Amino acid sequence: MLKKGIILFIFLTFILWLPLSGQVPIMRFTDPLKDKSLSSDITTSITQDSSGFIWVGTIDGLNCFNGDKINQYKYNINDSTSLVNNTINTMFVDRSGRLWVGTMLGVCIYNKNYDNFITIASEKDFAGLGSTQITSINQNKNGDILISAGNSIYSFNKTSRLFELVFKVPAGNINKFIIDENNNLWIGTSDEEGLIYYNVSEDKETAFLYSETDKNTISNNNIRDLDIFENRIWIATYGGGINAIDLKTFEIKRYPPPDQYAGYITSTYVDNKNNLWTCDHTGLKIYDKENDYFFGYYPLEADDQSIKSSIVEIYQDRQGNYWTIHASGGIGLRTTPKGFLKYDKNPNNYWHTSSNNTTAIEFDAKGNWWIGNGFNGIDIFDWNYGYIRTYNDDPSNPFSLGQGGILDIFKDKNGTMWIGTNIGGLQYYNENEDRFYSYLNDPENLNSIASNDIRSIVQDKEGNLWVVAHGKGIDQFNIDEGIFHHYTNAKNKLANDWAFQALFDSEENLWVATAWGLSKLHEGSDTFESFYNLPSDTNSISHNQVNFLFEDSKKQLWIGTSGGLNKYIPETNNFIRYNPGFTSNNISAIQESEGFIWISTPKGISRFNSETEEVYNFDEKDGLLEGGYHARSVARNGENNIFFGGIEGLTVFNPGEIIFNTKIPDVFITGLQVYYEPVNTYGKGSVLNKQITYTDKLTLKHNQNVLSFEFISNNLVNFEKNMYKYKLEGLDKDWIDIGNENKATYSHLQPGKYTFKVIASNNDNVWNETGASLQIRILNPWYLKWWFKIIIGIITISTIFLMYHLRTASLQKRNKWLALKVDERTQKLFTKNELLKKRTNELNSTNKMLEIRHNV
């Protein structure tokens, strides 16, 4: 646990120690809408609807943020379903999930099915109200909606859709009212009437008014907000700070503000964790129940993650995120921290460094943090005395810290702190004398240190130091004799003299990481065995620039290179390469905790399971440093905290206390485009009868077959990390993984039935496997519809039958004609034949007569 860091990590320069027996939350805010625009930066109210969308009221319109886009709503004189007025005063979500919007000129209800508004009361129709300036909306135990407008409170009659008077104050206006567990009203007014308690069942009222001579009265009559917390009514006065009234005894307690401006309370709020918050002109405050006082968070110019100025209200969504709205500064969002703490040079934090550029970390025998920076300097966080000591080079003091950036800090077996710098040689700190002593290269002394550029320091079992002298190999330093023995490439076959780090493994082998290869010196040997990347050998080390060496609790040696992570396999004397998708393959440093390998890179931190090869990546959105992490800037203390140093400071975390988002997100289809045109209208003439989000089935014409869908996961914690997969059943066989993109397009779909499905994850890869779905039917064109096919069939059959009938008739007619012709021809032939017979007979008769004559 980060006990010391959390207890002493505070936000005000004048506070040394935070005297809270309880733990106040660390509040670091970001701008969730930095690339999106609200209808106005002057925000007035905020809430979350039943779908998980965030609604923000402004002085010029209403805004809905669905985790991806902002939809803006404004009054339109030509649209009766538009927002009733642009100046939003208050919002309320009732138990039925309906969003009520109170404005300067009326009240309306958001109709989510049609993405419009139902006007309840307006300038044109007061609907029983005496004023249309709505200041507060609430719901009693009976389910009745109560609204304050002007100087009165009204109840909404669902049957008549009119408002009925419940209570009226004699003078002034009502700013806020709340309903206690007995259905009674507590009413805050704007000056004259102070606070009023109205017992509904007895029709009896009790006034609480400020008295200059009586400290047992409220401190100011201008009441801006009210809340019930710990059996007390908490009163936000505008000018008199916070007051509390005991619900049983009606005793009043004032909480005097620390200064005049802090007395102007704009709102109170009780969050999901039962914390009481107040907002005022100076900042944000949380109530410490055990010590009965308010701890403050304030805008800090040098800290862009401190709370913004002009805070109006704080709100906690259902995931536990805190949203703040501001009179002139838009919105702030504080998500649940992962558990990464940042230490940098920000002077607004008591525990801060003299430079952001953290290049070395170590812990002395007392547990104090030694933080070295790359410019020159060491900051010591002295936890025992609660102060920071800083050491720098002082040319006028020969016993000051030497020159150059701090590249390594090492505690030897005796507890002595050794320092390596890039130009100041090897140094050690004498605690009793509060002095630094240096070992520098002497060209005329071969037994002096080989170089003044010291990158790494380790100690062997005999107590000798081994010092990486960048560009000159590695030196063995006999502390008692003050003699350096040099090991180099030329003499000892070190892979390369431009070395970065040394490490003794559990077998007392010395490993050296260099700019060109990895070297191993077996115990008792003077000659290194070296390993290089061989492009043709996947069992060789993955890259020749070796940045970091680490031996884990299983005595496995891990090698971080500029080309990925490697593990040494002693049985085969080769390497296994790992590239599962770290934040970068350029490995900066390695540590181990909770069964995982933790890896820093120039782009973030990765948690690696070496058994399953699963990796989880963290980046700036999770609370890490911008700019990434330095090579070899790493440490782990006895409290299981891991330290990674980077360009912008120091990240500290306990791996066992990293918080992951386990909530399964809801998934919504939020947009539809047909032929790349958004569908924003509903009903007659539209393909949608209501919003696509609340539509189950969709029927389209054959020429409406180019479709685009937009969808969101309503996880609002680092929502940029939400992931999506989709498919169109009836077309796609497998899910299509699109990462954090949230749009899908299909072109020229054929007529038929489909189901569009989308699933999504939250920022920590927890998936909603059910997701959202939409049934789609694309109709056939008219010439492919069943009735047309039947008609065509009937026509075809009829045509065939007619043609057959006509052909048959034609053939019959022709046959008759042919028969007639045959008959005629036959008759003619018969006639001719008869004539021929007659003539033949005549000739025969003539012949006989001639023959007779001749014979005669």
ZASE-797125 format. One record per residue (C-alpha): x, y, z. Coordinates in steps of 0.5 Angstrom, whole numbers, padded with zeros to 4 digits, always signed. Each point is the difference from the previous one (the first is absolute). Example, Ala and Ser with C-alpha at 12.3 -4.5 7.8 and 13.67 -1.06 7.14 Angstrom:
2
+0025-0009+0016+0002+0007-0002
END
This chain:
856
+0000+0000+0000+0002+0007-0001+0000+0002+0007+0005+0005+0000-0002+0003-0007-0007+0001+0001+0000+0002+0008+0005+0006-0002-0002+0001-0007-0004+0007+0000-0002+0006-0004+0002+0006+0004+0007+0003+0000-0002+0002+0007-0002-0007+0003+0006-0004+0002-0004-0006+0003-0008-0002-0002-0003+0000+0007-0006-0005-0002-0001-0007+0004-0004-0001-0007+0003+0000-0007-0003+0005-0004+0000-0002-0008+0005+0003-0004-0003+0004-0005+0003+0001-0007-0004+0003-0006+0000-0001-0007-0004+0004-0006-0004-0006-0002-0003+0004-0006+0006+0004-0002-0001-0002-0007-0007+0001+0000-0005+0006+0001-0005+0002+0005-0006+0005-0002+0003+0004+0005+0006+0000+0004-0004+0003+0006-0003-0006+0003-0005+0000+0005-0002-0007+0002+0001-0008-0002-0003-0006+0001+0000-0007-0003-0006-0004-0003-0002-0007+0000+0004-0002-0006+0006+0003+0004+0001+0006-0005+0002+0006+0003-0004+0007-0001+0003+0006+0001-0004+0007+0001+0003+0007-0002-0003+0007-0001-0001-0002-0007-0002-0007-0001+0000-0007+0002+0005-0005-0002+0000-0008+0001+0007-0003+0000-0001-0008-0002+0007-0001+0001+0002+0001-0007-0004+0006-0003-0003+0006+0003-0007+0002-0002-0003+0007+0001-0007+0002+0001-0003+0007-0001-0006+0003+0000-0003+0001-0007-0006+0005-0001-0003-0004-0006+0001-0007+0004-0005-0002+0006+0004-0006+0002+0006+0004+0001+0003+0002+0006-0004+0005+0004+0005+0005+0001+0008+0001-0001+0002+0002+0007+0000-0007+0005-0001+0001+0007-0001-0007+0002-0001-0007-0002-0003-0006+0004+0000-0008-0002-0007-0003+0003-0001-0007+0002-0003-0002-0007+0007+0003-0003-0003+0006-0003+0004+0006+0000-0003+0007+0002+0003+0006-0002-0001+0006+0003+0001+0007-0003-0001+0007+0001-0006+0000-0004-0003-0007+0001+0001-0007+0001+0000-0006-0005+0001-0007+0000+0005-0004-0005-0003-0005-0004+0005-0005-0001-0004-0004-0006+0000+0006-0004+0006+0004+0002-0004+0006+0002-0004+0004+0005-0007+0000+0003-0002+0007+0003-0003+0000+0007+0000+0007+0001+0002+0006-0004-0001+0007-0001-0006-0001-0004-0003-0005+0005+0002+0001+0007-0004-0007+0001-0002+0003+0007+0007+0003+0002+0001+0007+0003+0006+0000-0003+0004-0003-0006+0007+0001+0003+0001-0007+0003+0006-0001+0005-0001-0007+0003-0003-0007-0002-0001-0006+0005-0005-0006+0001-0003-0002+0007-0001-0007+0003-0007+0000-0004+0003+0001-0007-0002+0007-0001+0004+0005-0003+0001+0006+0004+0003+0007-0004+0002+0006+0003-0002+0007-0004+0001+0007+0002-0003+0000+0008-0004-0007-0001+0001-0007+0000-0005-0004-0004-0002-0007-0001-0001-0003-0007-0007-0003-0001+0001-0006-0005-0007+0000-0002-0001+0007-0002+0007+0001-0001-0001+0007+0004+0004+0002+0006-0003+0001+0007+0002+0005+0005+0004-0004+0006+0003+0006+0004+0001+0007-0001+0006+0004+0003-0003+0008+0002+0006+0003-0003+0006-0001-0004+0002-0006-0005+0001-0008+0001+0007-0002-0002+0000-0007+0002-0005-0005+0004+0001-0007+0002-0004-0005+0003+0001-0004+0007-0001-0007+0001-0007+0002+0003-0002+0003-0006+0001+0007+0003+0003+0006-0004+0006+0004+0002+0000+0006-0004+0006+0005-0002-0002+0007-0002+0004+0006-0003+0001+0005+0006-0006+0002+0004-0003-0007+0002+0006-0004+0002-0001-0007+0001-0007-0003+0001-0002-0007+0002-0007-0001-0002-0004-0006+0003-0004-0003-0005-0005-0004+0004-0001+0005+0005+0000+0006-0005+0005+0004+0005+0006+0004-0002+0006+0001+0004+0005+0006-0002+0008+0000+0001+0002+0007+0000+0007+0003+0001+0001+0005+0006+0006+0004+0001+0000-0001+0007-0002-0007+0001+0006-0005-0003-0005-0006+0001-0004+0003-0006+0002-0002-0008+0006+0005-0002-0004+0003-0006-0007+0000-0003+0002-0001-0007+0000-0008-0001+0003-0002-0006-0001-0008+0001-0002-0005+0005+0002-0008+0001-0002-0005+0005+0006-0003+0003+0002-0004+0007-0007+0002+0003+0001+0007-0001-0002+0005-0006+0006+0004-0003-0001+0007-0002+0004+0003-0005-0001+0008+0001+0003+0005-0005+0004+0004+0005+0000-0004+0006+0003-0006-0001-0003-0007+0002-0005-0001+0005-0003-0007+0003-0006-0001+0003-0001-0006+0005-0007-0004-0003-0002-0002+0007+0002+0006+0004+0000+0006-0005+0007+0002+0003+0004+0004-0005+0007+0000-0001+0004+0005-0004+0006-0002-0004+0004+0007+0000+0004+0000-0007+0007+0001+0000-0001+0007-0004-0005+0004-0003-0001-0003-0007+0000-0007+0003-0006+0002+0003-0004+0001-0006-0002-0007-0001-0003-0002-0007-0003-0007+0002+0001-0006+0004+0000-0008-0002+0000-0006+0003+0003-0006-0004-0001-0007-0001+0006-0002+0005-0004+0005+0005+0005+0006+0000-0003+0007+0001+0003+0005-0005-0001+0007-0001+0002+0005-0005+0002+0007+0001+0003+0006-0003+0007-0002+0002+0000-0008-0002-0003-0006+0002+0000-0003+0007-0002-0007+0003-0003-0001+0007+0005-0004+0005-0005-0003+0005+0005-0003+0005+0003+0007+0001-0006+0004-0002+0003+0005-0005+0000+0001-0007+0007-0002-0004+0001+0005-0007+0002-0001-0007+0002+0006-0003+0002+0002-0007+0007+0001-0001+0003+0003-0006+0006-0004-0001-0004-0007+0000-0005-0001-0006-0003-0006+0004-0002+0004+0006-0007+0002+0000-0002+0006-0004-0003+0007+0003-0007+0002+0000-0003-0007+0002-0007+0000+0000-0002-0007+0002+0003-0007+0001-0003-0007-0002+0002-0007+0000-0003-0005-0005-0002-0007+0001+0007-0002-0002+0003+0004+0006+0003+0006-0005+0000+0007+0003-0002+0005-0005+0000+0008+0001-0003+0005-0003+0002+0007+0000-0003+0007-0001+0006+0002-0005+0004-0006-0001-0004-0006-0003+0000-0007+0003+0005-0004+0004+0001-0007+0001+0003-0004+0005+0000-0008-0001+0001-0005+0005+0008+0000+0000+0004-0006-0002+0004+0000+0006+0006+0004-0003+0003+0006+0004+0004+0005-0004+0006+0004+0003+0003+0006-0004+0002+0007+0002-0006+0003+0001+0001+0004+0006-0008+0000+0001+0001-0007+0003+0004-0001+0006+0004-0006-0002+0003+0003-0006+0007-0001-0004+0005+0005-0002-0001-0002-0008-0005-0004-0003+0005-0004-0004+0001-0006+0004+0006-0005-0002+0002-0004+0007-0004-0002+0006+0003-0004+0006-0002+0000+0008+0005+0001+0005+0000-0005+0007-0006+0005+0003-0004-0001-0006+0000+0007-0002+0000+0001-0008+0006+0002-0004-0003+0003-0006+0006+0002-0006-0002+0004-0006+0004+0001-0006+0002+0007+0000+0004+0000+0007-0003-0001+0007-0003-0005+0005-0006+0001+0004-0001-0004+0006-0007-0001+0003+0001-0001+0007-0006-0003+0003+0002+0000+0007+0001+0007+0001-0005+0002-0006+0004+0004-0004+0004+0000-0007+0008+0001+0000+0003+0002-0007+0007-0001-0002+0003+0003-0006+0007+0002-0003+0003+0006+0004+0007+0002-0004+0002+0003+0007-0001-0006+0004+0005-0006-0001-0005-0004+0004-0006+0001-0004-0004-0004-0005+0005-0001-0006-0002+0003-0007-0005-0003-0005-0006-0004+0000-0002-0005+0004+0000-0007-0003+0000-0005+0005+0000+0000+0008+0002-0006+0004-0001-0003+0007+0006-0004+0002+0000-0006+0005+0002+0005+0005-0005+0005-0001+0004+0005-0004-0003+0004-0005+0004+0000-0007-0001+0004-0006+0001+0000-0007+0000+0006-0005+0001+0001-0007+0006+0005+0001+0002+0000+0008+0002-0007+0000-0001-0005+0006-0002+0003+0007-0003-0002+0007-0003+0004+0005+0003+0000+0007-0006+0001+0005+0003+0002+0006+0004+0005-0003-0006+0002-0005+0006+0000-0006+0000-0003-0007+0007-0003-0002+0002-0001-0007+0004-0005-0004+0002+0003-0007+0004-0002-0006+0008+0002+0001+0003-0002-0007+0007+0000+0003-0003-0006+0005-0002-0006-0003-0003-0002+0007-0005+0005+0000-0007+0000-0003+0000-0001-0007-0005+0005-0002-0004+0006+0003-0007-0003-0003-0002-0005+0005-0007-0004-0002-0001-0005+0005+0003-0003+0006+0000-0007+0003+0003-0004+0006+0003-0007+0000+0000-0004+0006+0007+0002+0002-0002+0007+0001+0003+0003-0007-0004+0005-0004-0001-0001-0007+0000+0006-0004-0003+0001-0007+0005+0005-0003-0004+0002-0006+0005+0000-0006+0005-0003+0004-0003-0007+0002-0001-0002+0007+0005+0001+0006+0000-0005+0006+0001+0005+0006+0004-0002+0006-0003+0005+0005+0005-0002+0006+0006+0001-0005-0003+0005-0004+0002-0003-0007-0004-0001-0006+0001-0006-0004-0002+0001-0008-0004-0005-0004+0000+0002-0007-0002-0003-0007+0007+0000-0002+0003-0004+0006-0006-0004+0003-0004-0001-0006-0006+0005+0002-0005+0000-0005+0001+0008+0000+0003+0005+0004-0006+0005-0001-0004-0004+0006-0006+0002+0004-0001-0005+0006+0003-0005+0004-0004-0006+0004+0002-0006+0004-0004-0005-0001-0002-0006+0006+0006-0004-0003+0005+0006+0001+0001+0001-0007+0001+0007-0003-0005+0002-0005+0002+0007-0004-0005+0003-0005+0003+0004-0005-0001+0004-0006+0001-0006-0005-0001-0006+0004-0001-0004+0006+0006-0002+0004+0001-0006+0006+0006+0000+0004+0000-0007+0004+0002+0000+0007+0008-0001+0000+0001+0002-0007+0003+0006-0003-0003-0001-0007-0007+0002-0002-0005-0005-0004-0004+0005-0005-0006-0001-0003-0003+0004-0006-0006+0001-0005+0001-0005-0005-0006+0002-0006+0000-0008-0002+0000-0002+0007-0007+0001+0004+0003-0003+0006+0005+0005+0000-0001+0007+0004-0005+0004-0003+0004+0007-0001+0007+0001+0001-0001+0007+0005-0002-0003+0006-0003+0005+0005-0002-0004+0006+0002-0006+0004-0005-0003+0006+0000-0007+0003-0006-0002+0003-0002-0004+0006+0000-0006-0004+0007+0001-0002-0002+0001-0007+0004+0006-0003-0004+0005-0004+0004+0004-0006-0003+0007-0002+0002+0002-0007-0002+0005-0005-0003-0005-0004-0004-0004+0006+0000-0004+0006+0004-0006+0000+0001-0006+0005+0007-0004+0001-0001-0007+0000+0006-0003+0003-0001-0007-0002+0001+0002-0007+0004+0006+0001-0005+0004-0005-0006+0004+0001-0007+0001-0001-0003+0006-0003-0007+0003+0003-0004+0005-0004-0007+0000+0002-0002+0007-0001+0004+0004+0005-0001+0008+0000+0007-0001-0004+0005-0005-0002+0005+0005+0003+0001-0003+0007+0002+0006+0005+0000-0004+0007-0003-0007+0003-0003-0001+0007-0004-0006+0003-0006+0000+0005-0006-0004+0001+0002-0006-0005+0001+0005-0006+0005+0003-0003+0000+0008-0001+0003+0003-0005+0001+0008-0002+0001+0003-0007+0000+0007-0003-0007-0001-0001-0003-0003+0007+0000-0006+0004-0002-0007-0001-0002-0006+0004+0003-0006-0002-0003-0007+0002+0006-0004-0003-0004-0007+0001-0005+0002-0005+0003+0006-0003-0006+0004+0001+0002+0007+0000-0004+0006+0003+0003+0007-0002-0001+0007+0004+0001+0007-0002-0001+0007+0001-0008-0001+0001+0001-0005+0005+0004+0006+0004+0007-0002-0002+0005+0006-0002+0000+0003-0007+0007-0001-0004+0001-0007+0002+0005-0003+0005+0008+0000+0000+0004-0006-0001+0003-0003+0006-0004+0005+0005-0004-0005+0004+0000-0003+0007-0004-0004+0005-0001+0001+0007-0002-0004+0006-0007+0002+0000-0001-0003-0007+0000+0006-0003+0003+0001-0007+0003+0006-0002+0001+0002-0008+0004+0007-0001-0002+0004-0007+0001+0006-0003-0006+0003+0003+0002-0002+0007-0001-0007+0004-0006-0005+0000-0001-0004+0007-0005-0005+0000-0001-0007+0004-0002-0005-0005-0005-0004+0005-0004+0007+0001-0001+0001-0007-0007+0002-0002-0003-0004-0006-0007+0002-0002-0004-0006+0000-0007+0003-0002-0003-0003-0006-0002+0006-0004-0007+0001-0004+0000+0000-0007-0004+0004-0005-0001+0001-0007+0000+0008+0000+0000+0002-0008-0003-0002-0006+0002+0002-0007-0003-0002-0007+0004+0001-0006+0005+0005+0005-0006+0004+0002-0002+0000+0008-0007-0002+0001-0002+0006+0005-0007+0000-0001-0005-0005+0003-0007-0003-0003-0004+0002-0006+0005+0000-0006+0006-0002+0004+0003-0007+0000+0000+0000+0008-0006+0001+0004+0004+0002+0006+0007+0001+0002+0005-0006-0002+0002-0001+0007-0007-0003+0002-0002-0003-0007+0000-0008+0000-0002-0001-0008+0002+0004-0006-0004-0001-0007+0003+0004-0006-0001+0000-0007+0005-0004-0005+0003+0007-0002+0002+0002+0007+0005-0005+0001+0006+0004+0001+0000+0000+0008+0005+0003+0005-0001-0001+0008+0003+0003+0006+0000-0003+0007+0003+0002+0006+0002-0004+0007-0003+0004+0005+0007-0001+0005+0002+0008+0001+0007-0002+0004+0005+0001-0006-0005-0001-0005+0005+0001-0005+0002-0007+0001-0007-0004-0001+0001-0005-0005-0005-0002-0005-0002-0006-0004-0006-0001-0005-0003-0005-0005-0006+0000-0005-0003-0007+0001-0002-0002-0007+0006+0003-0003+0006-0001+0005+0003-0006+0002+0004+0002+0006+0001+0006+0004+0003+0006-0003+0005+0004+0005+0001+0007-0001+0003+0002+0007-0002+0007+0003-0004+0002-0007-0007+0000+0001-0003+0000-0007-0002-0006-0005-0002+0001-0007-0003-0005-0005-0001+0002-0007-0005-0003-0005-0003-0005+0004-0005-0005-0004-0007-0001+0002-0001-0004+0006+0000-0001+0007+0006+0002+0005+0002+0001+0007+0005+0005+0002+0004-0001+0006+0005+0004+0004+0003-0002+0006+0005+0005+0004+0005+0000+0006+0002+0005+0005+0007+0003+0001+0002-0006+0004-0002-0005-0006-0006-0002+0004-0005-0002-0005-0008+0000-0001+0000-0006-0004-0008+0001-0001+0001+0007-0003-0005+0003-0004-0004-0003-0006-0005+0003-0006-0004-0005-0004+0000+0003-0008-0004-0002-0005+0001+0003-0007-0006-0001-0005+0001-0003-0007-0002+0005-0006-0007+0000-0002+0002-0004-0006+0003-0006+0005-0006+0000+0004-0004-0006+0001-0007+0003-0003+0004+0003-0006+0003-0007-0001-0007-0003+0000-0003+0005-0004+0006-0002-0005-0001-0007+0001-0007+0001-0002+0001+0004-0006+0005-0005-0002-0004-0006+0000-0006+0004-0003+0004+0002-0005+0003-0007-0002-0007-0003+0001-0003+0006-0005+0006-0001-0005-0001-0008+0000-0008+0001-0001+0002+0005-0005+0005-0005-0003-0005-0005+0000-0006+0004-0003+0005+0002-0005+0002-0007-0002-0007-0003+0000-0002+0006-0005+0006-0002-0004-0002-0007+0000-0007+0001-0002+0003+0005-0005+0005-0006-0003-0006-0005+0001-0004+0005-0004+0005+0001-0005+0001-0008-0001-0007-0001-0001+0000+0005-0005+0006-0003-0003-0003-0007+0001-0006+0002-0004+0004+0004-0005+0004-0006-0001-0006-0005+0000-0004+0005-0005+0007-0001-0005+0000-0007+0002-0007-0001-0002+0001+0004-0007+0006-0004-0001-0004-0006+0001-0005+0003-0005+0005+0002-0005+0003-0007+0001-0006-0004-0001-0002+0005-0006+0007-0002-0003-0001-0007+0001-0007+0000-0003+0003+0004-0006+0006-0005+0000-0005-0006+0000-0004+0003-0006+0007+0001-0004+0002-0007+0001-0007-0002-0002+0000+0004-0006+0007-0002-0002-0002-0007+0001-0006+0001-0005
END
